[in-house]
Amino acid sequence: MRRLGWLVGWILLSTSTSMIASSSSWALENSADRQGIDARILQKPPYNLTGKDVFVGQVELSRPSRFAVDKITNKLLQLDRAIVKPYEVFFRDGKAIPNKNLDDHSAQVAAVIISQDKIQRGIAPNAKLLSSAYSQRRQDGQPEACLAAQYIARQYNGTVRAINFSFGELLSEDPRPNAKLDGDALLTLCVDWLATNYNTLPIIAGNQGKGGIPIPTDLYNGFTVGFTREVDGIYRQLDRGNLIDEPFIDRNNNGKYEQGEVFSDLNKDGKWTAGVESPIDGRRSLALLAPGNNLKLPTLQSKFKNANGSSFAAPHVVGTIALLHEYANRQIETGNWGIDAHRHELIKAVLINSADKIQDRGDGKMLGMSKTILDAFGKTWIDTEAYANRSIPLSRSLGAGQLNAYRAFQQYQAGQQSPSSGNIKAIGWDTNIIEVDRYQDYIFANPLEADSFISATLTWDRQVKLNDKNGNGVFDIGESFTDEGFNKIEMYLMRSQDTDISQNVWSSISQIDNLQHIFIKIPATGRYKLRIVFKSPQVGSSSQRYGLAWWAKSL
């Protein structure tokens, strides 16, 4: 991630700086393969998924180059050396300015998604990437970034499935007095509004570097991505370049800041301060990790250099989204699925629910997960506060785990199973609408095996209103947004015969998130169900759209 600011004076953070790659460097071929997110298997037969005809977006201060627009790409094409080929490029809410607003950072981010290089191939090389630059002057910031993101979201009849944001703004640059990560920054409200109104999933590169660049990492309707480094050649440990909270030296290794321990006091108040590097009230917007260390990526001149940081983790997620939507397009065209399969809430649930946490031993009890993911101190998801606390759905430092594209495909491929269609299979998903003071039961058709784990993820949107001064239905510079809150929906794991939620086996009941996540061991072999409960009072409409994904091991 990098900061907003004067175009000539970009500050690429220490964890995102580029340097000449050595021949022994790990590269995109590894982060995309089994050592990383395991997307290569999806690009090969029988799947042959490359993101074909799927629109995804990219917003940054600058943009990658494109043929017929920029001289540098025209020259590369003549030499047969063009690697990054965006489908269209823009400047804010209009056409790109030829040979202007170009930089290596945006080209490298784009390469993770759509690189055409035979070896360093992108996650979704045939996706149609729409890239917009938004900054030319020192004062350009959140309003201009919002305008650019909105312009991309509106392209091709609103069929842009995800937008990558590998930049951010310092709290000190936000115009609000005493600005905090409370979800109310203009750009944060903007990306949440775009998600709901244009059915697109915002993917945000996580905080990193001295002081972090947090806005809009406190969003609700998309999620933030942190980055991992290799351990013995496998991407599976949180890189210390991530800042999730004010970092400290945990001398007694108890995971808590205590008197005498050294930490970086970012706002110089002598206290550990929520809202500075992570959202207020303990809410976690970090949902996934992805490879972001020691990646070999092409510059504007198609020269490969090393790149590090969450800037390059986020596009791994966006590329995976393109692969899933290509598969959905096939299913919809043949009449197997409906268009609800494109819902952004659902894709969010699928990606989070299928993440790697703990490597499966081969008996399927860990749901076939391929890697054990570690935090910076070497602890696993089972060791985190999220595992034992029903009110905390995601780990502060690990989110739900690391992206696994192949498992996400398996989760998605299982197909939609609604409560009205009868009992559900061990793996599946649904996107549906629930009414206030009502519940939906998802009853497993077969008994779940004792000591196996179940993973379930529920997502829905917070509601954001555009204060549309001129009534044209779109955001214009000078307009604002209002946070209207989100409904309280809870998720319970229950025995199939039980009727009262007080009899639950486990639950996810966060009151500060628009996401619930369960990852827990089944206590005894038997029939179970997931119950989704919409509790009053309602916010806005009495009905709420949600996305749900689950994965269990049945007999």
RAVEN-V615484 format. One record per residue. N is the residue number from 1. PHI is phi in whole degrees, 0 to 359 (NA if undefined). PSI is psi in radians with two decimals (* if undefined). NEAR is the number of other ideal C-beta (glycine too) atoms within 12 Angstrom. Layout:
N|PHI|PSI|NEAR / N|PHI|PSI|NEAR
This chain:
1|NA|2.61|51 / 2|224|2.91|43 / 3|272|2.81|40 / 4|286|2.69|43 / 5|158|-3.00|30 / 6|298|2.26|17 / 7|303|-0.69|32 / 8|287|-0.40|15 / 9|249|0.65|14 / 10|309|2.54|28 / 11|245|1.81|27 / 12|276|2.14|33 / 13|297|2.78|35 / 14|302|-0.54|21 / 15|276|-0.06|37 / 16|243|0.11|46 / 17|290|2.69|24 / 18|251|2.58|34 / 19|213|2.83|21 / 20|299|2.31|14 / 21|277|2.45|24 / 22|275|2.86|13 / 23|293|-0.35|10 / 24|268|0.05|11 / 25|295|2.54|25 / 26|292|2.81|33 / 27|213|-3.12|37 / 28|301|-0.53|48 / 29|299|-0.52|28 / 30|275|-0.74|30 / 31|294|-0.48|51 / 32|273|-0.26|47 / 33|263|-2.83|31 / 34|297|-0.43|25 / 35|291|-0.31|31 / 36|238|-1.89|47 / 37|263|0.00|53 / 38|60|0.81|39 / 39|268|-0.39|46 / 40|301|-0.63|30 / 41|300|-0.52|26 / 42|283|-0.40|37 / 43|281|-0.27|33 / 44|259|2.88|17 / 45|301|2.55|9 / 46|271|0.00|11 / 47|278|-0.85|25 / 48|53|0.81|17 / 49|262|2.14|38 / 50|227|0.17|32 / 51|83|0.27|42 / 52|305|2.22|23 / 53|66|0.30|23 / 54|258|2.22|40 / 55|273|2.25|41 / 56|227|2.79|51 / 57|239|2.86|52 / 58|216|2.24|54 / 59|237|2.23|55 / 60|210|3.08|51 / 61|303|-0.75|46 / 62|236|-2.90|43 / 63|213|2.88|48 / 64|285|2.87|52 / 65|277|2.83|41 / 66|218|2.53|39 / 67|295|2.67|25 / 68|70|-0.02|19 / 69|242|-0.76|29 / 70|239|2.37|33 / 71|300|-0.62|18 / 72|297|-0.66|29 / 73|284|-0.64|32 / 74|303|-0.71|18 / 75|292|-0.73|18 / 76|297|-0.66|27 / 77|295|-0.67|22 / 78|297|-0.55|12 / 79|268|0.03|13 / 80|59|0.72|12 / 81|237|0.21|23 / 82|283|2.16|31 / 83|251|-0.72|39 / 84|256|2.03|48 / 85|233|1.44|35 / 86|297|2.62|43 / 87|288|-0.74|34 / 88|213|2.67|29 / 89|231|2.58|44 / 90|222|2.91|37 / 91|237|1.92|33 / 92|55|-1.92|33 / 93|248|0.66|27 / 94|201|-2.96|17 / 95|295|2.64|19 / 96|293|2.59|33 / 97|273|2.06|23 / 98|307|2.32|20 / 99|63|0.33|21 / 100|236|2.76|22 / 101|61|0.74|40 / 102|251|2.56|34 / 103|198|2.83|34 / 104|294|-0.68|37 / 105|303|-0.87|44 / 106|294|-0.60|48 / 107|294|-0.68|50 / 108|289|-0.68|49 / 109|299|-0.80|58 / 110|298|-0.61|56 / 111|298|-0.64|52 / 112|302|-0.62|59 / 113|276|-0.88|55 / 114|234|0.27|46 / 115|308|2.33|44 / 116|262|0.07|30 / 117|296|2.42|27 / 118|296|-0.59|12 / 119|264|-0.92|19 / 120|273|1.03|34 / 121|283|2.47|34 / 122|290|2.98|48 / 123|293|-0.68|56 / 124|226|1.26|47 / 125|298|-0.36|38 / 126|255|0.21|28 / 127|290|2.70|45 / 128|263|1.69|33 / 129|274|2.21|49 / 130|253|2.06|41 / 131|240|2.34|53 / 132|232|2.34|46 / 133|266|2.63|46 / 134|227|-0.14|43 / 135|245|2.32|37 / 136|228|-0.39|21 / 137|233|2.84|17 / 138|304|-0.72|16 / 139|280|-0.13|16 / 140|295|2.34|30 / 141|201|-2.29|35 / 142|299|-0.75|41 / 143|299|-0.74|31 / 144|292|-0.67|38 / 145|296|-0.70|45 / 146|298|-0.75|45 / 147|299|-0.76|34 / 148|295|-0.75|47 / 149|296|-0.72|52 / 150|297|-0.72|41 / 151|298|-0.71|37 / 152|294|-0.79|47 / 153|300|-0.49|41 / 154|275|-0.14|28 / 155|289|2.64|29 / 156|52|0.89|21 / 157|57|0.62|10 / 158|68|0.63|24 / 159|254|0.35|27 / 160|281|2.01|42 / 161|278|-0.44|50 / 162|203|2.69|53 / 163|231|2.23|53 / 164|269|2.25|56 / 165|240|1.67|54 / 166|257|0.91|58 / 167|205|3.04|54 / 168|191|3.11|49 / 169|235|2.47|43 / 170|293|2.54|33 / 171|301|-0.58|38 / 172|292|-0.32|24 / 173|264|-0.15|27 / 174|287|2.34|31 / 175|288|-0.21|20 / 176|291|2.49|23 / 177|292|2.39|9 / 178|51|0.84|17 / 179|301|2.40|27 / 180|226|2.92|27 / 181|277|1.29|46 / 182|247|0.17|30 / 183|83|0.06|43 / 184|254|0.09|35 / 185|294|2.58|39 / 186|304|-0.78|38 / 187|291|-0.63|48 / 188|296|-0.82|44 / 189|298|-0.67|40 / 190|298|-0.87|51 / 191|293|-0.57|52 / 192|292|-0.69|44 / 193|295|-0.73|41 / 194|297|-0.71|43 / 195|303|-0.84|45 / 196|289|-0.78|37 / 197|280|-0.43|28 / 198|239|0.16|37 / 199|51|0.87|35 / 200|236|2.67|45 / 201|253|1.96|49 / 202|284|2.26|55 / 203|242|2.11|55 / 204|247|2.29|50 / 205|290|2.39|57 / 206|284|2.98|55 / 207|296|2.55|48 / 208|192|2.82|46 / 209|86|2.94|34 / 210|298|2.03|19 / 211|88|-0.30|28 / 212|69|2.88|41 / 213|229|1.40|45 / 214|280|-0.60|50 / 215|284|2.21|47 / 216|253|0.79|51 / 217|292|-0.15|51 / 218|265|0.47|48 / 219|288|2.92|50 / 220|246|-0.72|43 / 221|268|-0.04|47 / 222|236|-2.55|54 / 223|200|2.90|54 / 224|260|2.54|55 / 225|241|2.25|57 / 226|263|3.09|58 / 227|232|2.60|56 / 228|250|2.83|49 / 229|242|2.99|39 / 230|277|2.50|26 / 231|235|2.01|22 / 232|54|0.70|13 / 233|84|0.01|21 / 234|245|2.25|28 / 235|287|1.89|44 / 236|201|0.14|41 / 237|233|2.36|33 / 238|305|2.21|44 / 239|286|2.48|39 / 240|290|-0.13|26 / 241|289|-0.28|35 / 242|287|2.35|44 / 243|247|1.97|41 / 244|259|-0.65|41 / 245|220|3.11|36 / 246|300|2.05|31 / 247|285|2.59|32 / 248|216|2.85|28 / 249|267|1.90|17 / 250|275|1.49|22 / 251|297|-0.67|16 / 252|262|0.12|14 / 253|57|0.68|16 / 254|256|0.07|14 / 255|77|0.12|23 / 256|235|2.59|16 / 257|279|2.28|24 / 258|229|2.80|16 / 259|309|2.27|13 / 260|98|-0.28|11 / 261|279|2.51|20 / 262|275|2.29|14 / 263|215|2.84|27 / 264|272|1.86|22 / 265|276|1.54|20 / 266|296|-0.65|31 / 267|256|0.20|25 / 268|58|0.67|13 / 269|250|0.07|14 / 270|76|0.19|12 / 271|228|2.76|17 / 272|283|2.10|24 / 273|239|1.95|24 / 274|293|2.58|27 / 275|94|-0.09|33 / 276|265|-0.89|36 / 277|246|-0.19|43 / 278|218|2.82|39 / 279|302|2.74|37 / 280|294|2.87|24 / 281|64|0.28|20 / 282|81|0.08|26 / 283|292|2.52|34 / 284|245|2.08|44 / 285|262|-0.26|49 / 286|293|2.02|52 / 287|247|-0.56|49 / 288|222|2.70|54 / 289|251|2.76|52 / 290|206|2.78|58 / 291|302|2.40|58 / 292|208|0.16|51 / 293|248|2.35|42 / 294|59|0.79|34 / 295|266|2.39|49 / 296|263|1.96|37 / 297|228|2.63|51 / 298|279|2.51|42 / 299|276|-3.09|32 / 300|301|-0.52|34 / 301|272|0.15|24 / 302|62|0.53|30 / 303|261|2.25|24 / 304|279|2.30|32 / 305|225|2.77|30 / 306|286|2.50|31 / 307|221|2.46|46 / 308|227|2.56|41 / 309|133|2.93|47 / 310|293|-0.33|54 / 311|308|-0.56|56 / 312|255|-0.13|60 / 313|282|-0.77|53 / 314|304|-0.78|54 / 315|293|-0.33|60 / 316|300|-0.67|54 / 317|290|-0.78|60 / 318|297|-0.72|57 / 319|298|-0.72|55 / 320|297|-0.69|59 / 321|300|-0.69|52 / 322|297|-0.70|52 / 323|297|-0.76|50 / 324|296|-0.73|51 / 325|290|-0.56|45 / 326|298|-0.74|37 / 327|297|-0.73|42 / 328|299|-0.72|37 / 329|302|-0.73|26 / 330|297|-0.78|23 / 331|294|-0.66|23 / 332|291|-0.73|18 / 333|297|-0.57|15 / 334|270|0.00|11 / 335|84|0.12|9 / 336|283|-0.58|15 / 337|236|2.82|27 / 338|262|3.02|20 / 339|290|-0.22|18 / 340|299|-0.33|26 / 341|298|-0.31|33 / 342|273|-0.02|35 / 343|298|2.32|38 / 344|294|-0.58|43 / 345|298|-0.67|42 / 346|292|-0.83|43 / 347|300|-0.69|47 / 348|301|-0.81|51 / 349|296|-0.71|47 / 350|297|-0.82|54 / 351|296|-0.77|51 / 352|290|-0.74|57 / 353|291|-0.47|52 / 354|266|0.10|47 / 355|296|2.63|50 / 356|284|2.32|45 / 357|238|-1.09|45 / 358|232|2.26|31 / 359|297|2.34|25 / 360|288|2.51|22 / 361|273|0.01|16 / 362|108|-0.09|10 / 363|259|0.02|15 / 364|79|-0.01|21 / 365|287|-0.38|26 / 366|260|0.43|32 / 367|63|0.48|40 / 368|74|0.30|30 / 369|298|2.49|39 / 370|262|-0.25|34 / 371|216|2.62|38 / 372|265|2.09|29 / 373|263|2.32|45 / 374|246|2.57|35 / 375|278|-3.06|37 / 376|295|-0.37|31 / 377|262|0.08|22 / 378|87|0.20|19 / 379|268|2.68|27 / 380|262|3.07|29 / 381|299|-0.57|40 / 382|297|-0.47|25 / 383|276|-0.16|24 / 384|276|2.89|33 / 385|295|-0.43|24 / 386|290|-0.52|38 / 387|294|-0.67|29 / 388|258|-0.06|16 / 389|243|2.04|23 / 390|294|-0.35|26 / 391|269|-0.05|22 / 392|239|1.78|32 / 393|282|-0.49|47 / 394|233|2.59|46 / 395|286|2.48|42 / 396|300|-0.70|40 / 397|256|-0.35|42 / 398|247|-0.13|49 / 399|60|-2.19|49 / 400|258|0.00|53 / 401|125|-2.87|50 / 402|260|2.45|55 / 403|309|2.31|55 / 404|230|1.81|48 / 405|297|-0.67|46 / 406|291|-0.72|36 / 407|293|-0.62|41 / 408|299|-0.71|49 / 409|296|-0.77|34 / 410|299|-0.72|30 / 411|299|-0.79|42 / 412|289|-0.74|43 / 413|299|-0.47|31 / 414|300|-0.45|28 / 415|90|2.94|27 / 416|281|2.36|37 / 417|221|1.93|28 / 418|263|2.80|25 / 419|302|-0.59|24 / 420|286|-0.26|15 / 421|272|0.05|17 / 422|104|-2.84|14 / 423|291|2.62|23 / 424|261|2.74|36 / 425|278|3.06|26 / 426|294|-0.52|33 / 427|235|2.38|35 / 428|175|-3.01|37 / 429|205|2.88|46 / 430|208|2.59|39 / 431|233|2.23|39 / 432|207|-3.10|34 / 433|236|2.35|27 / 434|239|2.52|35 / 435|264|2.66|22 / 436|299|2.47|21 / 437|63|0.42|17 / 438|236|3.00|22 / 439|220|2.80|25 / 440|237|2.30|32 / 441|254|2.29|33 / 442|247|1.79|40 / 443|261|2.17|30 / 444|290|2.33|36 / 445|292|-0.64|22 / 446|242|2.72|20 / 447|300|2.51|23 / 448|269|2.52|42 / 449|279|2.34|27 / 450|302|2.48|20 / 451|71|0.01|18 / 452|273|2.80|33 / 453|263|2.71|36 / 454|237|2.42|39 / 455|239|2.29|51 / 456|215|2.40|51 / 457|225|2.29|46 / 458|238|2.26|49 / 459|226|2.61|47 / 460|203|2.93|43 / 461|267|2.55|42 / 462|280|2.76|39 / 463|257|2.19|29 / 464|237|2.32|36 / 465|255|2.34|22 / 466|277|2.16|29 / 467|276|1.51|20 / 468|271|1.55|18 / 469|300|-0.70|14 / 470|262|0.04|13 / 471|66|0.44|10 / 472|266|0.00|11 / 473|83|0.02|15 / 474|229|2.78|25 / 475|287|2.33|39 / 476|235|2.65|23 / 477|306|2.28|24 / 478|103|-0.24|14 / 479|268|3.00|25 / 480|219|3.10|26 / 481|232|2.75|32 / 482|235|2.28|21 / 483|284|2.06|30 / 484|258|0.14|24 / 485|86|-3.07|24 / 486|218|2.72|33 / 487|286|2.73|36 / 488|263|1.90|29 / 489|237|2.34|45 / 490|240|2.80|37 / 491|229|2.33|49 / 492|233|2.43|35 / 493|260|2.12|43 / 494|226|2.75|36 / 495|292|2.55|28 / 496|299|-0.51|24 / 497|276|-0.25|13 / 498|279|2.59|20 / 499|242|-0.36|15 / 500|258|2.31|13 / 501|295|-0.30|25 / 502|293|-0.28|12 / 503|269|0.19|18 / 504|296|2.68|26 / 505|279|-0.73|31 / 506|202|2.93|33 / 507|205|2.86|30 / 508|234|1.98|43 / 509|227|0.62|29 / 510|303|2.39|29 / 511|258|-0.04|22 / 512|242|0.07|27 / 513|239|2.68|40 / 514|258|0.71|46 / 515|207|2.40|49 / 516|235|2.51|45 / 517|216|2.24|52 / 518|244|2.25|45 / 519|221|1.79|46 / 520|210|2.74|34 / 521|277|2.39|27 / 522|288|2.16|33 / 523|286|-0.57|20 / 524|208|2.52|15 / 525|301|2.29|21 / 526|171|-3.09|25 / 527|272|2.38|26 / 528|226|2.99|43 / 529|210|2.74|35 / 530|256|2.29|48 / 531|244|2.20|39 / 532|257|2.19|44 / 533|236|2.20|32 / 534|257|1.87|32 / 535|264|2.46|23 / 536|283|2.81|15 / 537|281|2.69|12 / 538|276|2.79|22 / 539|246|2.01|25 / 540|72|-2.18|22 / 541|294|2.68|19 / 542|278|-0.02|16 / 543|239|2.61|20 / 544|223|2.21|37 / 545|283|2.45|33 / 546|218|2.86|40 / 547|240|2.43|45 / 548|222|2.34|47 / 549|227|2.50|50 / 550|218|2.71|44 / 551|210|2.10|47 / 552|221|3.08|44 / 553|243|2.01|31 / 554|255|2.87|28 / 555|279|*|18
